[in-house]
Amino acid sequence: MCLMCQGWTREQVRELYAEQIEEHGWTTVSVEGGRDRPPMTYTVGLTRFRDHPELVVSGLAPADAVPCLDELAAHARDGHRYAAGEVITSFGPHRCRLLRVNDPRRLVFAQEIYGGRGARVVPGLQVVWSDHAGRWPWDPAWSHDGAQQQLFGRPGRRTP
């Protein structure tokens, strides 16, 4: 749901996110996809947990992305520190691999709330999901019924 599309001001949206972070520890922001890019959803607030990077997922509808990010965020709140290259196998038929986000400024509200007016860039990790056969989007045989993920980082040479 695009709040600014419904007439909310940027300040009202930022205030809502701050309230949600205060109440729950973090919030999620969903950005609609377009003709040339899939949707994305990211966390705001994980920075509060020992400077943990924010998490972002691309190519999933918010109804699918938010539960995934909420589960990972709860682990970060409880002390787990996710790192680039880590593979997560707890999401049913899909594995997830974390990539360092090359340009975390795309996580706009995380930067606005925690970035310190541009002096500090809040880091991000992308949660990349595999197809049902366990292949990653950069594998030539990757197939997920037409779904697309925009990659915000580069995988290492090794793909576990």
mmCIF file of the C-alpha atoms, coordinates in Angstrom:
data_MODEL
# 
_entry.id   MODEL 
# 
loop_
_atom_site.group_PDB 
_atom_site.id 
_atom_site.type_symbol 
_atom_site.label_atom_id 
_atom_site.label_alt_id 
_atom_site.label_comp_id 
_atom_site.label_asym_id 
_atom_site.label_entity_id 
_atom_site.label_seq_id 
_atom_site.pdbx_PDB_ins_code 
_atom_site.Cartn_x 
_atom_site.Cartn_y 
_atom_site.Cartn_z 
_atom_site.occupancy 
_atom_site.B_iso_or_equiv 
_atom_site.pdbx_formal_charge 
_atom_site.auth_seq_id 
_atom_site.auth_comp_id 
_atom_site.auth_asym_id 
_atom_site.auth_atom_id 
_atom_site.pdbx_PDB_model_num 
ATOM 1   C CA . MET A 1 1   ? 0.000  0.000   0.000   1.00 0.00 ? 1   MET A CA 1 
ATOM 2   C CA . CYS A 1 2   ? 1.548  3.266   -1.105  1.00 0.00 ? 2   CYS A CA 1 
ATOM 3   C CA . LEU A 1 3   ? 0.765  5.783   1.623   1.00 0.00 ? 3   LEU A CA 1 
ATOM 4   C CA . MET A 1 4   ? 2.036  8.787   -0.331  1.00 0.00 ? 4   MET A CA 1 
ATOM 5   C CA . CYS A 1 5   ? -0.110 7.638   -3.265  1.00 0.00 ? 5   CYS A CA 1 
ATOM 6   C CA . GLN A 1 6   ? -3.054 7.961   -0.881  1.00 0.00 ? 6   GLN A CA 1 
ATOM 7   C CA . GLY A 1 7   ? -2.253 11.573  -0.035  1.00 0.00 ? 7   GLY A CA 1 
ATOM 8   C CA . TRP A 1 8   ? 0.047  11.131  2.966   1.00 0.00 ? 8   TRP A CA 1 
ATOM 9   C CA . THR A 1 9   ? 2.970  13.536  3.170   1.00 0.00 ? 9   THR A CA 1 
ATOM 10  C CA . ARG A 1 10  ? 6.531  12.228  3.387   1.00 0.00 ? 10  ARG A CA 1 
ATOM 11  C CA . GLU A 1 11  ? 6.708  13.533  6.975   1.00 0.00 ? 11  GLU A CA 1 
ATOM 12  C CA . GLN A 1 12  ? 3.498  11.682  7.929   1.00 0.00 ? 12  GLN A CA 1 
ATOM 13  C CA . VAL A 1 13  ? 4.870  8.453   6.451   1.00 0.00 ? 13  VAL A CA 1 
ATOM 14  C CA . ARG A 1 14  ? 8.195  8.916   8.267   1.00 0.00 ? 14  ARG A CA 1 
ATOM 15  C CA . GLU A 1 15  ? 6.326  9.535   11.553  1.00 0.00 ? 15  GLU A CA 1 
ATOM 16  C CA . LEU A 1 16  ? 4.254  6.369   11.048  1.00 0.00 ? 16  LEU A CA 1 
ATOM 17  C CA . TYR A 1 17  ? 7.401  4.326   10.422  1.00 0.00 ? 17  TYR A CA 1 
ATOM 18  C CA . ALA A 1 18  ? 9.040  5.812   13.534  1.00 0.00 ? 18  ALA A CA 1 
ATOM 19  C CA . GLU A 1 19  ? 5.981  4.828   15.620  1.00 0.00 ? 19  GLU A CA 1 
ATOM 20  C CA . GLN A 1 20  ? 6.039  1.281   14.214  1.00 0.00 ? 20  GLN A CA 1 
ATOM 21  C CA . ILE A 1 21  ? 9.770  0.999   14.935  1.00 0.00 ? 21  ILE A CA 1 
ATOM 22  C CA . GLU A 1 22  ? 9.242  2.202   18.498  1.00 0.00 ? 22  GLU A CA 1 
ATOM 23  C CA . GLU A 1 23  ? 6.391  -0.287  19.034  1.00 0.00 ? 23  GLU A CA 1 
ATOM 24  C CA . HIS A 1 24  ? 7.753  -3.362  17.204  1.00 0.00 ? 24  HIS A CA 1 
ATOM 25  C CA . GLY A 1 25  ? 11.501 -2.756  16.875  1.00 0.00 ? 25  GLY A CA 1 
ATOM 26  C CA . TRP A 1 26  ? 11.419 -2.364  13.085  1.00 0.00 ? 26  TRP A CA 1 
ATOM 27  C CA . THR A 1 27  ? 9.035  -1.781  10.218  1.00 0.00 ? 27  THR A CA 1 
ATOM 28  C CA . THR A 1 28  ? 8.929  -2.793  6.578   1.00 0.00 ? 28  THR A CA 1 
ATOM 29  C CA . VAL A 1 29  ? 8.625  -0.531  3.563   1.00 0.00 ? 29  VAL A CA 1 
ATOM 30  C CA . SER A 1 30  ? 7.272  -1.876  0.285   1.00 0.00 ? 30  SER A CA 1 
ATOM 31  C CA . VAL A 1 31  ? 8.058  -0.225  -3.026  1.00 0.00 ? 31  VAL A CA 1 
ATOM 32  C CA . GLU A 1 32  ? 5.838  -1.055  -5.976  1.00 0.00 ? 32  GLU A CA 1 
ATOM 33  C CA . GLY A 1 33  ? 7.438  -2.555  -9.045  1.00 0.00 ? 33  GLY A CA 1 
ATOM 34  C CA . GLY A 1 34  ? 7.341  -1.028  -12.451 1.00 0.00 ? 34  GLY A CA 1 
ATOM 35  C CA . ARG A 1 35  ? 7.573  -2.165  -16.022 1.00 0.00 ? 35  ARG A CA 1 
ATOM 36  C CA . ASP A 1 36  ? 11.341 -2.591  -15.798 1.00 0.00 ? 36  ASP A CA 1 
ATOM 37  C CA . ARG A 1 37  ? 11.757 -3.492  -12.133 1.00 0.00 ? 37  ARG A CA 1 
ATOM 38  C CA . PRO A 1 38  ? 10.131 -5.911  -9.709  1.00 0.00 ? 38  PRO A CA 1 
ATOM 39  C CA . PRO A 1 39  ? 8.722  -4.800  -6.341  1.00 0.00 ? 39  PRO A CA 1 
ATOM 40  C CA . MET A 1 40  ? 10.958 -4.648  -3.299  1.00 0.00 ? 40  MET A CA 1 
ATOM 41  C CA . THR A 1 41  ? 10.412 -4.602  0.441   1.00 0.00 ? 41  THR A CA 1 
ATOM 42  C CA . TYR A 1 42  ? 12.971 -3.592  3.049   1.00 0.00 ? 42  TYR A CA 1 
ATOM 43  C CA . THR A 1 43  ? 13.330 -3.219  6.792   1.00 0.00 ? 43  THR A CA 1 
ATOM 44  C CA . VAL A 1 44  ? 13.865 -0.025  8.714   1.00 0.00 ? 44  VAL A CA 1 
ATOM 45  C CA . GLY A 1 45  ? 14.999 -0.274  12.310  1.00 0.00 ? 45  GLY A CA 1 
ATOM 46  C CA . LEU A 1 46  ? 17.479 -3.153  12.377  1.00 0.00 ? 46  LEU A CA 1 
ATOM 47  C CA . THR A 1 47  ? 20.167 -0.480  12.614  1.00 0.00 ? 47  THR A CA 1 
ATOM 48  C CA . ARG A 1 48  ? 19.034 -0.118  16.255  1.00 0.00 ? 48  ARG A CA 1 
ATOM 49  C CA . PHE A 1 49  ? 20.221 -3.674  16.957  1.00 0.00 ? 49  PHE A CA 1 
ATOM 50  C CA . ARG A 1 50  ? 23.983 -3.220  17.231  1.00 0.00 ? 50  ARG A CA 1 
ATOM 51  C CA . ASP A 1 51  ? 24.171 -1.462  13.855  1.00 0.00 ? 51  ASP A CA 1 
ATOM 52  C CA . HIS A 1 52  ? 22.786 -4.490  12.002  1.00 0.00 ? 52  HIS A CA 1 
ATOM 53  C CA . PRO A 1 53  ? 22.376 -3.904  8.231   1.00 0.00 ? 53  PRO A CA 1 
ATOM 54  C CA . GLU A 1 54  ? 18.836 -3.412  6.976   1.00 0.00 ? 54  GLU A CA 1 
ATOM 55  C CA . LEU A 1 55  ? 17.402 -6.280  4.889   1.00 0.00 ? 55  LEU A CA 1 
ATOM 56  C CA . VAL A 1 56  ? 15.780 -6.036  1.458   1.00 0.00 ? 56  VAL A CA 1 
ATOM 57  C CA . VAL A 1 57  ? 14.024 -8.571  -0.763  1.00 0.00 ? 57  VAL A CA 1 
ATOM 58  C CA . SER A 1 58  ? 13.143 -8.069  -4.431  1.00 0.00 ? 58  SER A CA 1 
ATOM 59  C CA . GLY A 1 59  ? 10.602 -9.771  -6.650  1.00 0.00 ? 59  GLY A CA 1 
ATOM 60  C CA . LEU A 1 60  ? 8.105  -10.846 -4.010  1.00 0.00 ? 60  LEU A CA 1 
ATOM 61  C CA . ALA A 1 61  ? 4.732  -9.295  -3.297  1.00 0.00 ? 61  ALA A CA 1 
ATOM 62  C CA . PRO A 1 62  ? 4.631  -7.590  0.116   1.00 0.00 ? 62  PRO A CA 1 
ATOM 63  C CA . ALA A 1 63  ? 2.354  -10.359 1.423   1.00 0.00 ? 63  ALA A CA 1 
ATOM 64  C CA . ASP A 1 64  ? 5.231  -12.815 0.851   1.00 0.00 ? 64  ASP A CA 1 
ATOM 65  C CA . ALA A 1 65  ? 8.181  -10.511 1.555   1.00 0.00 ? 65  ALA A CA 1 
ATOM 66  C CA . VAL A 1 66  ? 7.023  -9.092  4.902   1.00 0.00 ? 66  VAL A CA 1 
ATOM 67  C CA . PRO A 1 67  ? 6.746  -12.435 6.780   1.00 0.00 ? 67  PRO A CA 1 
ATOM 68  C CA . CYS A 1 68  ? 10.199 -13.434 5.503   1.00 0.00 ? 68  CYS A CA 1 
ATOM 69  C CA . LEU A 1 69  ? 11.755 -10.137 6.582   1.00 0.00 ? 69  LEU A CA 1 
ATOM 70  C CA . ASP A 1 70  ? 9.904  -10.176 9.921   1.00 0.00 ? 70  ASP A CA 1 
ATOM 71  C CA . GLU A 1 71  ? 11.310 -13.619 10.740  1.00 0.00 ? 71  GLU A CA 1 
ATOM 72  C CA . LEU A 1 72  ? 14.857 -12.561 9.875   1.00 0.00 ? 72  LEU A CA 1 
ATOM 73  C CA . ALA A 1 73  ? 14.446 -9.252  11.747  1.00 0.00 ? 73  ALA A CA 1 
ATOM 74  C CA . ALA A 1 74  ? 13.297 -11.088 14.882  1.00 0.00 ? 74  ALA A CA 1 
ATOM 75  C CA . HIS A 1 75  ? 16.494 -13.159 14.786  1.00 0.00 ? 75  HIS A CA 1 
ATOM 76  C CA . ALA A 1 76  ? 18.573 -9.991  14.358  1.00 0.00 ? 76  ALA A CA 1 
ATOM 77  C CA . ARG A 1 77  ? 16.765 -8.411  17.314  1.00 0.00 ? 77  ARG A CA 1 
ATOM 78  C CA . ASP A 1 78  ? 17.577 -11.516 19.352  1.00 0.00 ? 78  ASP A CA 1 
ATOM 79  C CA . GLY A 1 79  ? 21.282 -11.184 18.578  1.00 0.00 ? 79  GLY A CA 1 
ATOM 80  C CA . HIS A 1 80  ? 21.946 -13.013 15.304  1.00 0.00 ? 80  HIS A CA 1 
ATOM 81  C CA . ARG A 1 81  ? 24.202 -10.990 13.025  1.00 0.00 ? 81  ARG A CA 1 
ATOM 82  C CA . TYR A 1 82  ? 23.579 -11.762 9.360   1.00 0.00 ? 82  TYR A CA 1 
ATOM 83  C CA . ALA A 1 83  ? 26.458 -11.419 6.919   1.00 0.00 ? 83  ALA A CA 1 
ATOM 84  C CA . ALA A 1 84  ? 26.928 -11.309 3.150   1.00 0.00 ? 84  ALA A CA 1 
ATOM 85  C CA . GLY A 1 85  ? 27.335 -14.813 1.707   1.00 0.00 ? 85  GLY A CA 1 
ATOM 86  C CA . GLU A 1 86  ? 25.277 -16.472 4.437   1.00 0.00 ? 86  GLU A CA 1 
ATOM 87  C CA . VAL A 1 87  ? 22.783 -19.077 3.196   1.00 0.00 ? 87  VAL A CA 1 
ATOM 88  C CA . ILE A 1 88  ? 19.501 -19.506 5.067   1.00 0.00 ? 88  ILE A CA 1 
ATOM 89  C CA . THR A 1 89  ? 17.596 -22.757 4.620   1.00 0.00 ? 89  THR A CA 1 
ATOM 90  C CA . SER A 1 90  ? 14.585 -22.200 6.874   1.00 0.00 ? 90  SER A CA 1 
ATOM 91  C CA . PHE A 1 91  ? 12.101 -20.938 4.265   1.00 0.00 ? 91  PHE A CA 1 
ATOM 92  C CA . GLY A 1 92  ? 10.426 -24.096 3.001   1.00 0.00 ? 92  GLY A CA 1 
ATOM 93  C CA . PRO A 1 93  ? 11.379 -25.021 -0.555  1.00 0.00 ? 93  PRO A CA 1 
ATOM 94  C CA . HIS A 1 94  ? 13.583 -21.970 -1.016  1.00 0.00 ? 94  HIS A CA 1 
ATOM 95  C CA . ARG A 1 95  ? 17.039 -21.220 0.230   1.00 0.00 ? 95  ARG A CA 1 
ATOM 96  C CA . CYS A 1 96  ? 18.008 -17.599 0.727   1.00 0.00 ? 96  CYS A CA 1 
ATOM 97  C CA . ARG A 1 97  ? 21.439 -16.087 0.296   1.00 0.00 ? 97  ARG A CA 1 
ATOM 98  C CA . LEU A 1 98  ? 22.492 -12.697 1.573   1.00 0.00 ? 98  LEU A CA 1 
ATOM 99  C CA . LEU A 1 99  ? 24.289 -10.218 -0.675  1.00 0.00 ? 99  LEU A CA 1 
ATOM 100 C CA . ARG A 1 100 ? 25.810 -6.916  0.388   1.00 0.00 ? 100 ARG A CA 1 
ATOM 101 C CA . VAL A 1 101 ? 23.744 -4.118  -1.177  1.00 0.00 ? 101 VAL A CA 1 
ATOM 102 C CA . ASN A 1 102 ? 26.120 -2.058  -3.311  1.00 0.00 ? 102 ASN A CA 1 
ATOM 103 C CA . ASP A 1 103 ? 24.054 1.127   -3.103  1.00 0.00 ? 103 ASP A CA 1 
ATOM 104 C CA . PRO A 1 104 ? 22.001 1.048   0.117   1.00 0.00 ? 104 PRO A CA 1 
ATOM 105 C CA . ARG A 1 105 ? 20.742 4.589   -0.552  1.00 0.00 ? 105 ARG A CA 1 
ATOM 106 C CA . ARG A 1 106 ? 17.879 2.850   -2.386  1.00 0.00 ? 106 ARG A CA 1 
ATOM 107 C CA . LEU A 1 107 ? 16.596 2.003   1.130   1.00 0.00 ? 107 LEU A CA 1 
ATOM 108 C CA . VAL A 1 108 ? 15.338 5.556   1.301   1.00 0.00 ? 108 VAL A CA 1 
ATOM 109 C CA . PHE A 1 109 ? 13.492 5.617   4.628   1.00 0.00 ? 109 PHE A CA 1 
ATOM 110 C CA . ALA A 1 110 ? 16.277 3.695   6.405   1.00 0.00 ? 110 ALA A CA 1 
ATOM 111 C CA . GLN A 1 111 ? 18.678 6.390   5.237   1.00 0.00 ? 111 GLN A CA 1 
ATOM 112 C CA . GLU A 1 112 ? 16.327 9.217   6.204   1.00 0.00 ? 112 GLU A CA 1 
ATOM 113 C CA . ILE A 1 113 ? 15.688 7.835   9.695   1.00 0.00 ? 113 ILE A CA 1 
ATOM 114 C CA . TYR A 1 114 ? 19.132 6.418   10.568  1.00 0.00 ? 114 TYR A CA 1 
ATOM 115 C CA . GLY A 1 115 ? 21.570 7.798   8.018   1.00 0.00 ? 115 GLY A CA 1 
ATOM 116 C CA . GLY A 1 116 ? 22.419 11.070  9.689   1.00 0.00 ? 116 GLY A CA 1 
ATOM 117 C CA . ARG A 1 117 ? 21.548 13.453  6.823   1.00 0.00 ? 117 ARG A CA 1 
ATOM 118 C CA . GLY A 1 118 ? 23.875 11.785  4.346   1.00 0.00 ? 118 GLY A CA 1 
ATOM 119 C CA . ALA A 1 119 ? 26.928 11.763  6.613   1.00 0.00 ? 119 ALA A CA 1 
ATOM 120 C CA . ARG A 1 120 ? 26.432 8.049   7.260   1.00 0.00 ? 120 ARG A CA 1 
ATOM 121 C CA . VAL A 1 121 ? 25.020 5.458   4.858   1.00 0.00 ? 121 VAL A CA 1 
ATOM 122 C CA . VAL A 1 122 ? 23.087 2.682   6.574   1.00 0.00 ? 122 VAL A CA 1 
ATOM 123 C CA . PRO A 1 123 ? 24.270 -0.653  5.129   1.00 0.00 ? 123 PRO A CA 1 
ATOM 124 C CA . GLY A 1 124 ? 21.944 -3.231  3.608   1.00 0.00 ? 124 GLY A CA 1 
ATOM 125 C CA . LEU A 1 125 ? 21.849 -6.941  2.869   1.00 0.00 ? 125 LEU A CA 1 
ATOM 126 C CA . GLN A 1 126 ? 19.667 -8.378  0.112   1.00 0.00 ? 126 GLN A CA 1 
ATOM 127 C CA . VAL A 1 127 ? 17.792 -11.597 0.809   1.00 0.00 ? 127 VAL A CA 1 
ATOM 128 C CA . VAL A 1 128 ? 18.042 -13.419 -2.540  1.00 0.00 ? 128 VAL A CA 1 
ATOM 129 C CA . TRP A 1 129 ? 15.751 -16.439 -2.877  1.00 0.00 ? 129 TRP A CA 1 
ATOM 130 C CA . SER A 1 130 ? 16.387 -19.578 -4.876  1.00 0.00 ? 130 SER A CA 1 
ATOM 131 C CA . ASP A 1 131 ? 14.062 -21.328 -7.284  1.00 0.00 ? 131 ASP A CA 1 
ATOM 132 C CA . HIS A 1 132 ? 12.429 -24.644 -6.274  1.00 0.00 ? 132 HIS A CA 1 
ATOM 133 C CA . ALA A 1 133 ? 15.504 -26.551 -7.456  1.00 0.00 ? 133 ALA A CA 1 
ATOM 134 C CA . GLY A 1 134 ? 17.765 -24.470 -5.188  1.00 0.00 ? 134 GLY A CA 1 
ATOM 135 C CA . ARG A 1 135 ? 19.370 -22.447 -8.007  1.00 0.00 ? 135 ARG A CA 1 
ATOM 136 C CA . TRP A 1 136 ? 20.200 -18.755 -7.634  1.00 0.00 ? 136 TRP A CA 1 
ATOM 137 C CA . PRO A 1 137 ? 19.054 -16.039 -10.083 1.00 0.00 ? 137 PRO A CA 1 
ATOM 138 C CA . TRP A 1 138 ? 22.608 -15.741 -11.468 1.00 0.00 ? 138 TRP A CA 1 
ATOM 139 C CA . ASP A 1 139 ? 22.661 -19.459 -12.364 1.00 0.00 ? 139 ASP A CA 1 
ATOM 140 C CA . PRO A 1 140 ? 21.899 -19.997 -16.085 1.00 0.00 ? 140 PRO A CA 1 
ATOM 141 C CA . ALA A 1 141 ? 19.211 -22.598 -15.317 1.00 0.00 ? 141 ALA A CA 1 
ATOM 142 C CA . TRP A 1 142 ? 17.378 -20.458 -12.711 1.00 0.00 ? 142 TRP A CA 1 
ATOM 143 C CA . SER A 1 143 ? 13.646 -20.595 -13.225 1.00 0.00 ? 143 SER A CA 1 
ATOM 144 C CA . HIS A 1 144 ? 10.827 -19.371 -11.064 1.00 0.00 ? 144 HIS A CA 1 
ATOM 145 C CA . ASP A 1 145 ? 7.689  -19.205 -13.188 1.00 0.00 ? 145 ASP A CA 1 
ATOM 146 C CA . GLY A 1 146 ? 8.513  -15.813 -14.658 1.00 0.00 ? 146 GLY A CA 1 
ATOM 147 C CA . ALA A 1 147 ? 9.264  -14.137 -11.317 1.00 0.00 ? 147 ALA A CA 1 
ATOM 148 C CA . GLN A 1 148 ? 12.188 -11.733 -11.342 1.00 0.00 ? 148 GLN A CA 1 
ATOM 149 C CA . GLN A 1 149 ? 14.573 -10.452 -8.715  1.00 0.00 ? 149 GLN A CA 1 
ATOM 150 C CA . GLN A 1 150 ? 16.554 -7.302  -9.146  1.00 0.00 ? 150 GLN A CA 1 
ATOM 151 C CA . LEU A 1 151 ? 20.006 -7.926  -7.694  1.00 0.00 ? 151 LEU A CA 1 
ATOM 152 C CA . PHE A 1 152 ? 21.373 -5.054  -5.611  1.00 0.00 ? 152 PHE A CA 1 
ATOM 153 C CA . GLY A 1 153 ? 24.776 -6.658  -5.057  1.00 0.00 ? 153 GLY A CA 1 
ATOM 154 C CA . ARG A 1 154 ? 27.111 -9.154  -6.650  1.00 0.00 ? 154 ARG A CA 1 
ATOM 155 C CA . PRO A 1 155 ? 27.427 -12.766 -5.588  1.00 0.00 ? 155 PRO A CA 1 
ATOM 156 C CA . GLY A 1 156 ? 30.867 -14.141 -4.857  1.00 0.00 ? 156 GLY A CA 1 
ATOM 157 C CA . ARG A 1 157 ? 32.372 -16.733 -7.146  1.00 0.00 ? 157 ARG A CA 1 
ATOM 158 C CA . ARG A 1 158 ? 31.355 -19.551 -4.837  1.00 0.00 ? 158 ARG A CA 1 
ATOM 159 C CA . THR A 1 159 ? 27.637 -20.416 -4.770  1.00 0.00 ? 159 THR A CA 1 
ATOM 160 C CA . PRO A 1 160 ? 26.862 -22.895 -1.989  1.00 0.00 ? 160 PRO A CA 1 
# 
